[in-house]
Amino acid sequence: MKKLILITGIILITCVLVSVLAAPRAAAGGAAAADAAQGFVIKDSGGRVAVFKSGENDPFLTTETYTATLPKNDVSKLKKGIDARDANELRRLLEDYCS
């Protein structure tokens, strides 16, 4: 039971960190605006939920969430890839899949 609580805590902390890192920052100037406008794809990579920048083959970010723990419908969507238009949508989707 303690291991399950620990793993759940680690997953939640990872998702929060992902959310913070994916959020555009006004102080970063043009780079943040470019990241906010760039699309992302969330999909399965090595059995985990991963984020890819649109058009790239290597994961931009890999979460600690195992796809095997998700409902079959979600796993099916992740195998095809879920598009996120911007960082805000990416953050919302990661919160859905990682919590």
Secondary structure, DSSP 8 states (H G I E B T S, - for coil): -HHHHHHHHHHHHHHHHHHHHHS--GGGTHHHHHHHHS-EEEEEETTEEEEEETT-SS-SEEEEEEGGGS-HHHHHHHHH-EEESSHHHHHHHHHHHH-
